[in-house]
Each structure stands twice: as C-alpha cells, then as structure tokens.
Amino acid sequence: MPLTLTVDLNDDHAHALDASPVPFETDGSFDVEIVNHGAGSHVHVHTDEALSRVASPESGNYYVPPESRERISVAVGEPGPRPVEGSLQIAAGYGAERLDIPVRIVERETPNSVDVDESLGEVTIDEQDESGPALWTFVPAAVAVVGLAFAVLAVLLVGEVVGVVVAALAIACGVAAWYALR
C-alpha cells in the first residue's frame, strides 16, 4: 500500500492549505489525500522540474466536493539515481493559495535480503506444556489397565494360573512403557 501525504483544504479559511508529514519521504509511488473541511474547491497538483523527472500525479486538476476526501495517486517511475529531491506544488482557489511540499524520493530497500544471526543454527526442543500432563503420560497406565482386564477375563474363562501370568505380563508391560516414555 502506498504511503499517504495528507493535505488539509479550507481548514482555517477559504482555500487554506496545510500538509503533513512535511517534508515527505518515500521510496516509491504515493497518494495525496486532500481532506476538504469546507466548501467545494478546485485544486491543482503538479511537481517542480526536479521531481517531475521521476514522479507525476495522475492528473493535474481536481474538484474536491464540500466536506469530503479526494485521493490522488502520484506515480514514481522505475529506479534511477536516488535520492531525488523536489517539491509537490498544490494550488487552490485558482492560484490564490499555494503550498510547496518538499518531497524526497529515496532508494528502495532490497526486499530479497534476509537477516541471519547465530540462533539459526541452534536446535530447539519444545518443553512440556505447563497446563497439564501430555497424552503420552497416560499410555503406561492404559497398558496396565488393559492387561489387568485381560487377566480378569483369563481367570474367569481359563484358570487362575493363566490369569496370574497375564496379570504379571500386563504389569511388566505397563512398567516397561512407563520407562520407555520417560
């Protein structure tokens, strides 16, 4: 999104002009937003000779209706020698009020650069969430409970000896899972 230079029109008195930020600096195309605080007015926007080498408003003459905003695009051409300094000239009331706004077009920063520091080579390990135990902490208990359920079924269906063996295996598997997941 282009930068915006705001120009207040008819703020203090008829055809009064005031701009912000002044001076204006950009590295590319920008918008001039004229904010009319009073009656409708004709506004003329153009660049001085130095600025006209790299920048040009989309049109020169504008009508800004009462109590409204008008956005004017100023195109900045392809990269060339930078910085370029000049002024954007705005006139209202058929030249009765004039405003020269210092404009500086600077070199565009290279978007393809990446800042790299020492932290790029560091390995990070996520810490356990402090809100509660992770799901994997319940696996040993689940193995033991399922094993004990099979042991009870073995006692009821097969016999006590098989049930005791299955229960011992279930407890051993639960303990092994607990150690493995620690």
N, C-alpha and C positions, 0 to 999 in steps of 0.2 A: 504494500500500500504506500503510495507516495506521501512525502511529508507535506504539511499544510502550513501556508502563510496566511494568517488571519488579518483582514483589513476591515476596520470599523468605518462605516459610512453614516453621515448625518447623526453622529453621536452628540457632539456639543452644540453644533449649529448646522445650518443648511450646507450641504456638500462637504462638511468636515471629514477629513481622512486621518486615520491613525492605524499603524500596523504593529503586529507582534508575531514572532520574535524579530527584533532588529538588532544587529544585522542578521540576515538569513543565510544559513549554510546548508548545502545539500550535495549529495554525490550522484544525483540523477533527477529525473522528472519530478515535478512537484505540482501541487494545487494551490491556487489562491482562492480563499473563501471570503467573499465580500458579505459582511453582515450589515444589512441596512436597518438603522434604528429609527428611521423617519420616513419622509415622503419618497416616492419612487424617483430614481435618478439614473441618468446615463453616465456610464463610466468608460473611460478609455484606458486600456492597458497595453504597454509596449516596453521593449527593452532598449537600453542605450546601445551604442555601437559595439562596445567591448563584449557585452553579454549576448548580443544578437548573433555572434559567431557560433555560439553553442546552444542557445535557448530561444524558444519562440512560443508565445501564447497561441492557443488555438484560433483566436480571433481577436480583433483589436477593440471593437465597440460592444458594450453590453448594456442592457437595461435591467436594473435591479428593482423589482417591484417593492412597494412600501412594506416595511416590517418583514423582510424576507432575507433569504440567503441565496447567493449565487456562487457556484463553484466553477472556477476557470482552470483548465489544465495548461501547464507550461511544460512543453516537451524539451528535454535536454538530449542533444544528439549523441552520436557514438563517442567513445572515449577518444581523447586527444590530449594535447598539452593541458595539464592541470597544475595549479588551480587557475580558474578564470574568475576575475572579479569585475563586476559592473553594477548596474542598478536597474531595477524594475521600476518603471515610471507609471504612476496611476494618476489620472486626472478626472475630476468630477465637476459638474456644473459648467460644461463646455469650456474647461480650462480655468475656471475661477479658482479652483483649489487643486493643488498638485502635491504629490508625495513621491519622493525618490527613496526607494528602499535598497540599501546596499545588499547585494547578493554575491555569494562566493560559491562557485562550483568546484568541488574538490575531487580528488582521485577516488574512484570506487574501491573499497576494500575487496581483496581477493576472497571470494566465497569458498574456494576449494582448499583452504588451509585448515589444518586440524592441530590443535594444541595437544601435545602428549607430555605427560610427566611420569615420574617413577612408579606411580600407582598402577600403571598399565600392566606391569609385569608381576604384580602381586596376586597370589591366589587367595580368594576369599571363600570362607566356609560359613554357610548360614547357621546361626545359632538357633537353638530350640526356642520356639515361641514361649514367652513367659505367661501367656494366658492359660495354659494348661498342658497336660501331657499329650504327646503326639499319639496318633493312632497305633503306631508300631509298638508302643509300650504295652498294649493290651494283648499282643499276639501270644506271649508265653502263657498267660492266664487262660486264653481261649484254647490253646493246645491242651493244657492240663484238664480243663473242664470237659472238653470233648472226649479226651481219653478216659476220664473217670466215668463219663456217661456210657462209653463202650464197655468199661469194666463192670458196671452195674448190669448192663444187658448180658454180658458174658456169664456173670454169676447166676442170673435168673434163667438163662437159656442153656448153658453148657455145664457149668460147675464152678465150685469155689476156687479150685487151683488155677483154672484158666482165667477167672476173674481177677485173682491176685496178680497173676503175671501181666495181664493187660493193664491193670492199675499201676503197677510198677513201671511199665513201659511208658504210660501216659505221663507219670510224674517225671521220669527221666527226660522225656521229650520236652516237657514244659521247662525244666531247668536248663536243658541244652539251648532251647530257643531264647531263654532269658539271657544267657551268657553270649550267645551269638549276636543278639541285637543291642547289646550294651555298647 
